[in-house]
Amino acid sequence: MTSVVLQCAGIIAVLAALSKAAQVQLRRETRPSVLYLCGAIGSVGLSAALVAPASLALVSEWEPIANVGRLVANVLAMVAAVCVHGLLAHLLHESARARRVMKVQVPVMLTAAALMAVLLLGAGVPSHPSFLGAYADHPRVAAYLLVFALYIGWATTVFALFVGRYVVQTTGLWLRAGLRTIQAGCVASAAWAVAKIGAALSVVGGRDPGVLVPVAGTCAAVCVVLVALGATMPVWGPRCAVLASWVRAAHQVRRLHPLWHRLATELPQITLPSEMYARADARFALYRRVVEIRDAQLVLRSHVHPDAASWAQQEAERAGLGERRAHQVVEAASLAVALDSHAAGRPHRSRPGESAVPYRGVASDPHTEAAWLIGLGRLVDRSPIVANARARAEADQTA
């Protein structure tokens, strides 16, 4: 299971890196921050895919020196850490200062990688599917694991602090969300380091590491996925938001149809020609539905019974409804009474009260307006308060 999770996460990250690299090639971008981004995603993806137990078992059959595959996978993770530092350094600082930052990061990584190579290859231990459990009590292997875990823990902590400083300077919604997702990936990486060190110390102390090994693998996979998603979120996030908005609009158009159809049948002058809707997307159709329903309310104001709003308001207060719900009921009652009056050809001379106008607490965006009107349509059909107001208005007219 751990192998599947790591390999899938690695494939996702590598595909994300290739997608970003293709965009860079098309746009001919040579900014260091973009190149570091591609390097970070690709390196962490390759590392995750290679460090999976099934991958290591396959590589062990042809590697020239035992455990070279494991070493390469771990060094790739360190390269990814350096790349993310380079990414943030070039985003936060001017080029000269960013280069100074990288002059510290790169030598530290190379020193740690060289030390790890000496320790692991000098240990002379053969490849083993349960590497930690088999060799963590070996001094060189234990030192190798400690150096690697400490480096990753240090690198991700510094990077998370970098990201925290940059987030406050960003204004884009999706960029901020992406950076927060990357920070969550850093937390998973730090958890991996803690679990790895804890497992190694358990073996050295002669105890079974238990769940620490699978926990470390899961944390590594979660880190890879979160970093890949966060780094590419500014690209795919807005597209997903547009798609979600379209789906939501299409759903709301369907739910608005009963109320809109009733008003359009009574007041056909409020609607656009049907062929215009055939050419429009769901968001435009929703916008038009909302506008047309509001237009119908304005047309019907002269047909609202002068007491309809007060009747509904009194019953809403007796029912203990909140201000927002009460106003929606009053608006629904005024609309239903006005429709009955218009159908009967009975306009009223006096204008309705302030409570008959659309509720001012509703935001002006189409989705929020549509949600309010969908609720309004349900109340017109189902509310006993609205039914009572209609009955009283009808009785008043026939009296």
GIWO-V175718 format. One record per residue. N is the residue number from 1. RES is the residue in one letter. D_CENTER is the distance of its C-alpha to the mean C-alpha in Angstrom with 2 decimals. Layout:
n=<N/N>
res=<RES/RES>
d_center=<D_CENTER/D_CENTER>
//
This chain:
n=<1/2/3/4/5/6/7/8/9/10/11/12/13/14/15/16/17/18/19/20/21/22/23/24/25/26/27/28/29/30/31/32/33/34/35/36/37/38/39/40/41/42/43/44/45/46/47/48/49/50/51/52/53/54/55/56/57/58/59/60/61/62/63/64/65/66/67/68/69/70/71/72/73/74/75/76/77/78/79/80/81/82/83/84/85/86/87/88/89/90/91/92/93/94/95/96/97/98/99/100/101/102/103/104/105/106/107/108/109/110/111/112/113/114/115/116/117/118/119/120/121/122/123/124/125/126/127/128/129/130/131/132/133/134/135/136/137/138/139/140/141/142/143/144/145/146/147/148/149/150/151/152/153/154/155/156/157/158/159/160/161/162/163/164/165/166/167/168/169/170/171/172/173/174/175/176/177/178/179/180/181/182/183/184/185/186/187/188/189/190/191/192/193/194/195/196/197/198/199/200/201/202/203/204/205/206/207/208/209/210/211/212/213/214/215/216/217/218/219/220/221/222/223/224/225/226/227/228/229/230/231/232/233/234/235/236/237/238/239/240/241/242/243/244/245/246/247/248/249/250/251/252/253/254/255/256/257/258/259/260/261/262/263/264/265/266/267/268/269/270/271/272/273/274/275/276/277/278/279/280/281/282/283/284/285/286/287/288/289/290/291/292/293/294/295/296/297/298/299/300/301/302/303/304/305/306/307/308/309/310/311/312/313/314/315/316/317/318/319/320/321/322/323/324/325/326/327/328/329/330/331/332/333/334/335/336/337/338/339/340/341/342/343/344/345/346/347/348/349/350/351/352/353/354/355/356/357/358/359/360/361/362/363/364/365/366/367/368/369/370/371/372/373/374/375/376/377/378/379/380/381/382/383/384/385/386/387/388/389/390/391/392/393/394/395/396/397/398/399>
res=<M/T/S/V/V/L/Q/C/A/G/I/I/A/V/L/A/A/L/S/K/A/A/Q/V/Q/L/R/R/E/T/R/P/S/V/L/Y/L/C/G/A/I/G/S/V/G/L/S/A/A/L/V/A/P/A/S/L/A/L/V/S/E/W/E/P/I/A/N/V/G/R/L/V/A/N/V/L/A/M/V/A/A/V/C/V/H/G/L/L/A/H/L/L/H/E/S/A/R/A/R/R/V/M/K/V/Q/V/P/V/M/L/T/A/A/A/L/M/A/V/L/L/L/G/A/G/V/P/S/H/P/S/F/L/G/A/Y/A/D/H/P/R/V/A/A/Y/L/L/V/F/A/L/Y/I/G/W/A/T/T/V/F/A/L/F/V/G/R/Y/V/V/Q/T/T/G/L/W/L/R/A/G/L/R/T/I/Q/A/G/C/V/A/S/A/A/W/A/V/A/K/I/G/A/A/L/S/V/V/G/G/R/D/P/G/V/L/V/P/V/A/G/T/C/A/A/V/C/V/V/L/V/A/L/G/A/T/M/P/V/W/G/P/R/C/A/V/L/A/S/W/V/R/A/A/H/Q/V/R/R/L/H/P/L/W/H/R/L/A/T/E/L/P/Q/I/T/L/P/S/E/M/Y/A/R/A/D/A/R/F/A/L/Y/R/R/V/V/E/I/R/D/A/Q/L/V/L/R/S/H/V/H/P/D/A/A/S/W/A/Q/Q/E/A/E/R/A/G/L/G/E/R/R/A/H/Q/V/V/E/A/A/S/L/A/V/A/L/D/S/H/A/A/G/R/P/H/R/S/R/P/G/E/S/A/V/P/Y/R/G/V/A/S/D/P/H/T/E/A/A/W/L/I/G/L/G/R/L/V/D/R/S/P/I/V/A/N/A/R/A/R/A/E/A/D/Q/T/A>
d_center=<26.01/25.11/26.20/24.02/20.85/21.79/22.93/19.89/17.64/20.23/20.38/16.65/17.07/20.37/19.17/16.43/19.33/21.65/19.38/19.07/22.80/23.67/22.06/24.00/27.12/26.84/26.32/28.81/26.74/28.55/26.82/26.82/23.21/22.10/24.59/23.51/19.86/21.19/23.51/21.03/18.70/21.83/23.76/21.28/20.80/24.58/25.18/23.02/24.66/28.08/28.00/27.37/30.67/31.39/30.96/33.20/35.77/35.91/36.21/38.88/41.22/41.72/40.77/43.95/43.52/42.09/38.52/37.89/34.78/33.37/34.35/32.71/29.41/29.49/30.59/27.74/25.33/27.36/27.23/23.43/23.68/26.16/24.05/21.05/23.71/25.13/21.87/21.37/25.15/25.40/22.51/23.98/27.67/30.23/31.36/34.41/32.69/29.86/32.66/34.32/31.22/31.05/34.79/34.08/31.05/32.64/36.00/34.44/32.42/35.52/37.70/35.47/35.20/38.98/39.70/37.53/39.32/42.68/41.86/40.39/42.83/45.69/45.02/46.45/44.57/43.85/40.46/39.45/36.59/36.32/36.70/35.79/37.99/40.83/41.13/39.39/42.89/44.08/44.32/43.02/40.09/39.19/39.41/37.26/34.45/34.79/34.67/31.60/29.63/30.77/29.85/26.28/25.93/27.48/25.49/22.04/23.21/24.47/21.36/19.15/21.69/21.50/17.77/18.34/21.05/19.15/16.08/18.62/19.98/16.93/16.39/13.67/10.39/8.42/11.09/10.83/7.19/8.43/11.54/10.35/8.78/12.22/13.95/12.74/14.15/17.26/17.66/17.66/20.17/22.30/22.34/23.50/26.26/27.40/27.55/29.38/31.88/32.41/33.11/35.52/37.35/37.67/39.37/41.57/42.61/43.54/40.82/38.42/34.86/33.65/29.91/29.23/29.36/26.77/24.57/24.86/23.99/20.87/19.76/20.52/18.48/15.39/16.03/16.36/13.18/11.06/13.22/13.08/9.33/9.29/12.48/11.59/8.19/10.53/12.30/10.21/7.32/10.18/11.76/9.17/9.19/12.95/13.22/11.49/13.81/16.68/16.33/16.17/19.11/21.08/20.77/21.89/24.70/26.06/26.00/27.67/30.35/32.90/33.17/33.09/35.66/37.93/37.91/38.26/41.17/42.90/42.03/41.64/41.97/38.40/36.76/36.20/38.00/36.29/36.23/33.86/31.25/31.87/30.84/27.80/24.19/22.55/21.20/24.73/26.27/24.25/25.28/28.85/28.93/27.94/30.50/33.16/32.83/33.11/36.07/37.68/37.46/39.27/41.88/42.51/43.01/46.74/46.78/45.14/47.76/48.43/48.13/45.16/42.60/44.80/45.46/41.78/41.07/43.84/42.71/39.08/40.44/42.63/39.69/37.82/34.82/32.57/32.87/29.88/30.85/34.48/33.97/32.11/35.08/37.53/35.85/35.88/39.53/40.54/38.95/40.55/43.93/43.76/43.10/46.11/48.22/47.33/48.11/51.45/52.16/52.47/51.02/51.39/53.05/51.26/47.67/45.08/43.93/40.89/38.98/39.09/36.80/33.01/31.27/30.40/27.54/25.35/22.96/24.08/21.00/21.73/19.07/20.35/23.90/23.57/22.38/25.41/27.74/26.70/27.69/30.79/31.79/31.60/33.80/36.29/36.83/36.59/37.25/40.78/40.86/40.35/42.96/45.41/44.97/45.69/48.72/50.09/49.68/51.48/54.23/54.64/55.12/57.69/59.58>
//
